[in-house]
Amino acid sequence: MARPAPPPADGEPGAPALLDDALRDVLDGVDAPALVFLPGGRIAAVNRAMARLPGGPAPGETIGAIIDRLHARCADGSPLVRGEVVVHGGRVELTLLDGTVYRTVITSTPVARDGTIVAALSVWHDFGALVRRLSAER
């Protein structure tokens, strides 16, 4: 049996109704890079902070494609494999389009509608900036 086509990304005809004004306000209210992705891993929306990352995720892409394109790896340098479960709060390193290694702690929260998980809000906390700030404070 063939898998159903993934739902369209935000801005495409038939975009999921879950991306209402309230969820967009929450997404853009997050200072760190953040995105909403749908079951199956397709990115539905990104906030302004995510859009500023050189070559960062964009609506319509899949999480798997991002893992490949940004050479995602675990904090110990081992590759992050497509389909691998990322531990909530786990550290991940990505190589951005400009060559910057972006060290992040990724946290994700399910978005539910009528008791059904319809998406997830994922926030990429800049772990490298936190380490630099703590070092400067010492």
C-alpha positions, -999 to 999 in steps of 0.1 A, spaced: 0 0 0 14 34 -10 21 60 17 -2 90 15 14 122 2 26 145 30 3 174 38 12 206 20 35 231 37 24 265 49 17 288 20 8 260 -3 -28 254 -14 -45 233 13 -20 242 41 -31 228 74 -56 248 93 -36 243 125 -13 272 114 -38 298 126 -29 333 138 -25 321 174 1 295 165 19 319 142 20 345 171 35 318 194 60 308 167 72 344 160 72 351 198 100 326 203 134 344 202 154 313 193 151 296 159 119 276 158 98 256 134 65 237 132 67 203 116 39 179 107 37 141 113 60 126 88 85 154 92 75 180 67 82 216 79 50 237 79 64 270 91 95 287 105 99 318 126 119 349 118 149 337 139 150 304 119 147 322 86 178 342 95 201 311 98 222 308 67 206 279 47 183 270 76 151 250 73 123 263 51 86 254 48 81 224 26 114 207 34 115 176 55 134 170 87 153 142 69 165 166 42 176 191 68 196 164 86 214 155 53 218 191 40 231 206 73 253 175 81 236 170 114 256 152 140 254 144 177 275 165 201 302 137 201 306 141 163 287 109 153 262 114 125 226 119 133 208 93 112 175 99 95 147 83 115 168 83 147 150 96 177 166 127 191 164 127 229 145 158 241 171 184 250 198 165 232 227 185 218 231 185 180 256 202 157 247 215 123 269 231 96 251 261 82 254 273 46 281 298 55 302 270 71 293 280 107 290 251 131 257 257 149 257 239 183 221 236 195 199 220 221 167 210 203 135 208 223 102 199 208 66 200 220 36 183 205 8 205 191 -26 188 197 -60 195 183 -90 177 197 -67 152 215 -48 143 183 -12 153 178 -12 173 145 23 189 146 53 197 168 69 230 177 106 226 177 130 252 192 167 253 185 185 268 215 220 282 206 241 261 229 273 276 216 261 311 226 253 299 261 287 284 265 304 316 253 282 337 276 290 315 306 327 316 299 326 354 296 309 357 330 336 337 347 
